[in-house]
Amino acid sequence: MSRPIVEVKNLKQYFPIKEGLFKTTPLKAVDDVSFYINPGETLGLVGESGCGKTTVGRSLLQLYKPTGGEVYYDGEKLDAKNMLTHRKNMQIVFQDPYSSLNPRMTVSDIIGEPLDIHKLCPTKQDRKDKIHELMELVGLNSEHANRYAHEFSGGQRQRIGIARALAVDPQFIVCDEPVSALDVSIQAQIINTFEDLQQKLGIAYLFIAHDLLVVRHISNRIAVMYLGRIVETASSDEINDHPLHPYTVSLMSAVPIPDPKVERNRHRVVLEGDVPSPLHMPSGCTFRTRCRYATDKCAAECPQLTDRGDGHQVACWNV
């Protein structure tokens, strides 16, 4: 196997939160997260809102300076010295296509800005041709290059964001919930666009979402997050057919099945209690306060990801 295009080791992202006049408590948005993504592969990152998925993506790209851990791109450790060199290889598509595009810029300027920053087009005609090529690639009419973002629908705006990310020919893209703000019918179109681009260009994705149906469709492997930690990771089919961690089991049981008979008769796993505050997380396993299988060991020691065969990793004492 070729080496991973992206590898994350023990990534931590803590934000200091003031409690009172003199006390500062670290909010552990991401706590000791490790994973890898192979060239041309899609890793889906799923979990409840607020579990740290977006922070992982932004810390990976150094948009937030990580509190700890290491990130490698194509075997080279990223730091302040070489990040600018690798910046064009690693791009992001943001969640909200309404706020991530400058309303004062035309589509041509939005897509052309990365080309200008990295000096990729020597002449104005080259720049214009490249912009039109990118628009056609993501399913937009190149004749609309001089329009503004507000003149487009949500799905079209997201395609503009995708074209902007593709402008510098990246090998890896963080997709930060790119379809959650769109209608269901438009979501399918954008997902198909991502898949077509991956087949044509060989791009690797970190696909962040909370919709398991979407992630299961597009991902080769899936990592499940809970309160800043990855609790399970395996192939998409394995997570779907044989979830092991109690949290993953509950997530999978909430996914609707388009067969009324099966849907009526299947067992639903409903979690009890509320998600603990990330400022004051429970000792040991952070999921234990909502887990029916929790023991004294769960309260005393936090489980680490361990391989249960065929790359299926789980962080649980009772599996």
C-alpha positions as CSV (number, residue, x, y, z in Angstrom):
1,M,0.0,0.0,0.0
2,S,1.1,3.6,-0.6
3,R,1.6,5.8,2.4
4,P,-1.3,7.9,3.6
5,I,-1.8,11.3,1.9
6,V,-2.8,12.7,5.3
7,E,-1.9,11.3,8.8
8,V,-3.0,12.8,12.1
9,K,-1.4,11.7,15.3
10,N,-2.7,12.5,18.8
11,L,-4.3,15.8,17.6
12,K,-5.4,18.1,20.5
13,Q,-7.3,21.3,20.3
14,Y,-8.1,23.1,23.6
15,F,-9.8,26.4,23.9
16,P,-9.3,28.4,27.2
17,I,-12.7,29.4,28.7
18,K,-12.9,31.9,31.6
19,E,-15.0,30.8,34.5
20,G,-15.3,33.8,36.9
21,L,-12.6,36.4,37.3
22,F,-9.6,34.3,37.8
23,K,-10.3,30.8,36.8
24,T,-9.6,29.5,33.2
25,T,-10.8,26.0,32.2
26,P,-9.6,24.3,29.0
27,L,-12.5,23.2,26.7
28,K,-11.2,20.0,25.1
29,A,-12.8,20.3,21.7
30,V,-10.5,17.7,20.2
31,D,-8.6,15.3,22.6
32,D,-6.0,12.9,21.3
33,V,-7.5,12.1,17.9
34,S,-5.5,9.9,15.4
35,F,-6.4,8.7,11.9
36,Y,-5.1,8.4,8.4
37,I,-6.4,9.0,4.9
38,N,-5.0,7.2,1.8
39,P,-4.7,8.8,-1.6
40,G,-8.0,8.9,-3.4
41,E,-9.9,7.7,-0.3
42,T,-12.8,9.2,1.6
43,L,-12.9,9.1,5.4
44,G,-16.2,10.0,6.8
45,L,-16.2,11.7,10.2
46,V,-19.5,11.5,12.0
47,G,-21.0,12.4,15.4
48,E,-23.5,14.7,17.2
49,S,-23.3,18.4,16.8
50,G,-20.6,19.9,19.0
51,C,-18.5,16.7,19.2
52,G,-15.5,18.4,17.5
53,K,-15.8,17.3,13.9
54,T,-15.3,20.7,12.4
55,T,-12.5,21.6,14.8
56,V,-10.6,18.4,13.6
57,G,-10.9,19.6,10.0
58,R,-9.8,23.1,10.7
59,S,-7.0,22.1,13.1
60,L,-5.7,19.6,10.5
61,L,-5.4,22.4,8.0
62,Q,-3.8,24.7,10.6
63,L,-6.7,27.2,10.4
64,Y,-6.6,26.7,14.2
65,K,-3.1,26.2,15.6
66,P,-3.3,22.8,17.3
67,T,-2.7,22.6,21.1
68,G,-0.8,19.3,20.6
69,G,-0.2,16.4,18.2
70,E,1.2,16.1,14.7
71,V,-0.2,16.3,11.2
72,Y,1.6,14.8,8.2
73,Y,1.0,15.5,4.5
74,D,2.5,12.9,2.2
75,G,4.9,11.8,4.9
76,E,6.1,15.4,5.8
77,K,5.2,16.9,9.1
78,L,3.3,20.2,8.8
79,D,4.6,23.2,10.6
80,A,4.8,27.0,10.3
81,K,7.7,26.8,7.9
82,N,6.3,24.4,5.2
83,M,2.5,25.0,5.7
84,L,2.4,27.7,2.9
85,T,4.1,25.2,0.5
86,H,1.4,22.6,1.2
87,R,-1.5,25.0,1.5
88,K,-2.4,24.6,-2.2
89,N,-2.4,20.8,-1.8
90,M,-5.0,20.9,1.1
91,Q,-8.2,22.8,0.7
92,I,-11.6,23.0,2.4
93,V,-15.3,23.3,1.3
94,F,-17.2,25.1,4.0
95,Q,-20.6,24.2,5.4
96,D,-22.6,27.3,4.6
97,P,-22.6,28.3,1.0
98,Y,-24.4,31.6,1.9
99,S,-21.7,32.9,4.3
100,S,-18.5,31.4,2.9
101,L,-18.7,33.4,-0.4
102,N,-17.9,37.1,-0.5
103,P,-21.0,38.9,-1.6
104,R,-19.0,41.8,-3.1
105,M,-17.1,39.5,-5.5
106,T,-18.2,38.0,-8.8
107,V,-18.0,34.2,-9.3
108,S,-15.0,34.9,-11.5
109,D,-13.2,36.7,-8.8
110,I,-14.1,34.1,-6.1
111,I,-12.7,31.2,-8.1
112,G,-9.8,33.3,-9.5
113,E,-8.6,34.5,-6.1
114,P,-6.6,31.2,-5.3
115,L,-5.1,31.4,-8.8
116,D,-3.9,34.9,-8.1
117,I,-2.5,34.1,-4.7
118,H,-0.5,31.1,-5.9
119,K,0.4,32.8,-9.2
120,L,-0.9,29.8,-11.3
121,C,-2.0,31.7,-14.4
122,P,0.6,33.9,-16.2
123,T,-1.9,35.7,-18.4
124,K,-5.4,37.1,-18.1
125,Q,-6.6,34.7,-20.8
126,D,-5.2,31.7,-19.0
127,R,-6.9,32.8,-15.8
128,K,-10.3,33.3,-17.7
129,D,-9.9,29.9,-19.4
130,K,-9.1,28.2,-16.1
131,I,-12.1,29.7,-14.3
132,H,-14.4,28.7,-17.1
133,E,-13.0,25.2,-17.1
134,L,-13.5,24.9,-13.3
135,M,-17.1,26.1,-13.6
136,E,-17.9,23.5,-16.2
137,L,-16.2,20.9,-14.1
138,V,-18.6,21.4,-11.2
139,G,-21.7,21.7,-13.3
140,L,-22.0,25.5,-13.6
141,N,-22.5,27.6,-16.8
142,S,-19.3,29.5,-17.5
143,E,-21.4,32.3,-19.1
144,H,-22.4,33.2,-15.5
145,A,-18.9,33.9,-14.4
146,N,-19.6,37.7,-13.9
147,R,-22.6,37.2,-11.7
148,Y,-22.6,37.6,-7.9
149,A,-23.1,34.8,-5.4
150,H,-26.5,36.0,-4.3
151,E,-27.8,35.4,-7.8
152,F,-27.4,31.7,-7.4
153,S,-29.3,29.0,-5.5
154,G,-27.8,27.2,-2.5
155,G,-26.7,24.2,-4.5
156,Q,-25.1,26.4,-7.1
157,R,-23.3,28.4,-4.4
158,Q,-21.8,25.2,-3.0
159,R,-20.6,24.3,-6.5
160,I,-18.8,27.7,-6.6
161,G,-17.2,26.8,-3.3
162,I,-16.1,23.5,-4.7
163,A,-14.7,25.1,-7.8
164,R,-12.7,27.6,-5.6
165,A,-11.2,24.7,-3.7
166,L,-10.3,22.9,-6.9
167,A,-8.6,25.9,-8.4
168,V,-5.2,25.1,-7.0
169,D,-5.3,21.4,-8.0
170,P,-5.4,20.0,-4.4
171,Q,-4.8,16.3,-3.6
172,F,-6.9,16.5,-0.3
173,I,-10.1,18.4,0.6
174,V,-11.8,18.8,3.9
175,C,-15.6,18.7,3.3
176,D,-17.0,20.4,6.3
177,E,-20.7,19.3,6.3
178,P,-21.0,20.5,2.7
179,V,-24.6,19.4,2.2
180,S,-26.2,20.0,5.6
181,A,-27.5,23.5,4.6
182,L,-29.1,22.2,1.3
183,D,-32.4,20.7,0.4
184,V,-32.4,16.9,0.2
185,S,-32.8,16.8,-3.6
186,I,-29.8,19.2,-4.0
187,Q,-27.7,17.1,-1.5
188,A,-27.8,14.1,-3.8
189,Q,-26.5,16.3,-6.7
190,I,-23.6,17.7,-4.6
191,I,-22.7,14.2,-3.3
192,N,-22.6,13.0,-6.9
193,T,-20.4,15.9,-7.9
194,F,-17.9,15.0,-5.1
195,E,-17.8,11.4,-6.3
196,D,-17.3,12.3,-10.0
197,L,-14.5,14.7,-9.1
198,Q,-12.8,12.0,-7.0
199,Q,-13.0,9.5,-9.9
200,K,-11.6,12.1,-12.4
201,L,-9.0,13.8,-10.2
202,G,-8.1,11.2,-7.6
203,I,-8.7,13.6,-4.7
204,A,-8.9,12.3,-1.1
205,Y,-11.6,13.6,1.2
206,L,-12.2,14.1,4.9
207,F,-16.0,14.2,4.7
208,I,-17.5,15.6,7.9
209,A,-21.2,15.1,8.5
210,H,-23.8,14.1,11.1
211,D,-26.0,12.3,8.5
212,L,-25.0,8.7,8.6
213,L,-26.9,7.9,5.3
214,V,-24.8,10.5,3.4
215,V,-21.5,9.4,5.0
216,R,-22.2,5.7,4.4
217,H,-22.9,6.4,0.8
218,I,-19.7,8.4,0.0
219,S,-17.1,7.0,2.4
220,N,-14.7,4.2,2.2
221,R,-14.1,4.2,5.9
222,I,-15.9,5.9,8.8
223,A,-14.7,7.3,12.1
224,V,-17.2,8.0,14.8
225,M,-16.6,10.9,17.3
226,Y,-18.0,11.5,20.7
227,L,-17.0,14.5,22.9
228,G,-13.7,15.2,21.1
229,R,-12.6,11.6,20.8
230,I,-12.8,8.9,18.1
231,V,-14.6,6.0,19.6
232,E,-14.8,3.6,16.6
233,T,-13.4,3.4,13.1
234,A,-13.9,0.8,10.4
235,S,-14.8,0.4,6.8
236,S,-18.2,1.8,5.8
237,D,-19.8,-1.6,5.3
238,E,-18.4,-2.9,8.6
239,I,-19.7,0.1,10.6
240,N,-23.1,-0.4,8.9
241,D,-23.3,-4.1,9.4
242,H,-21.4,-4.7,12.7
243,P,-21.2,-1.6,14.9
244,L,-19.4,-2.4,18.1
245,H,-19.3,0.7,20.3
246,P,-22.6,1.4,22.2
247,Y,-22.6,5.0,20.8
248,T,-22.2,3.8,17.2
249,V,-25.0,1.2,17.8
250,S,-27.3,3.9,18.9
251,L,-26.5,6.1,15.9
252,M,-27.0,3.3,13.5
253,S,-30.4,2.4,15.1
254,A,-31.6,5.9,14.5
255,V,-30.9,5.7,10.7
256,P,-34.3,5.3,9.0
257,I,-34.9,2.2,6.8
258,P,-37.1,2.6,3.7
259,D,-39.0,-0.6,4.4
260,P,-42.1,0.0,6.7
261,K,-42.1,-3.6,8.0
262,V,-38.5,-3.7,8.9
263,E,-38.7,-0.2,10.4
264,R,-41.6,-1.1,12.7
265,N,-40.0,-4.3,14.0
266,R,-36.4,-3.4,14.5
267,H,-34.9,-2.6,17.9
268,R,-34.2,1.1,18.6
269,V,-31.4,1.9,21.0
270,V,-32.3,5.2,22.7
271,L,-29.6,6.9,24.7
272,E,-30.5,8.2,28.2
273,G,-29.3,11.4,29.8
274,D,-27.7,14.5,28.2
275,V,-24.3,15.0,26.6
276,P,-21.9,16.1,29.4
277,S,-20.4,19.6,29.2
278,P,-17.1,19.6,27.4
279,L,-15.8,21.9,30.1
280,H,-16.5,19.3,32.8
281,M,-16.3,15.9,31.3
282,P,-16.7,12.8,33.3
283,S,-13.6,10.8,34.4
284,G,-12.6,7.7,32.4
285,C,-14.8,7.0,29.4
286,T,-16.7,10.2,28.4
287,F,-19.6,8.1,27.2
288,R,-20.1,6.2,30.4
289,T,-22.8,8.5,31.8
290,R,-25.1,7.5,28.9
291,C,-24.0,3.9,28.5
292,R,-26.0,1.0,29.9
293,Y,-22.9,-1.2,30.0
294,A,-20.7,1.2,32.1
295,T,-18.7,-0.4,34.9
296,D,-16.3,0.9,37.6
297,K,-13.4,0.4,35.1
298,C,-15.1,2.8,32.7
299,A,-15.1,5.5,35.4
300,A,-11.5,4.9,36.4
301,E,-9.7,4.7,33.0
302,C,-10.3,6.0,29.5
303,P,-10.2,3.2,26.9
304,Q,-8.0,3.6,23.8
305,L,-8.7,2.5,20.3
306,T,-7.8,-1.2,19.9
307,D,-7.9,-3.3,16.7
308,R,-10.6,-6.0,16.8
309,G,-9.6,-7.4,13.4
310,D,-9.6,-6.2,9.7
311,G,-8.8,-2.6,10.8
312,H,-12.0,-2.3,12.9
313,Q,-10.9,-0.2,15.9
314,V,-13.0,0.4,19.0
315,A,-12.5,2.4,22.2
316,C,-14.6,0.4,24.8
317,W,-13.8,-1.8,27.7
318,N,-16.9,-3.9,27.3
319,V,-16.8,-4.9,23.6
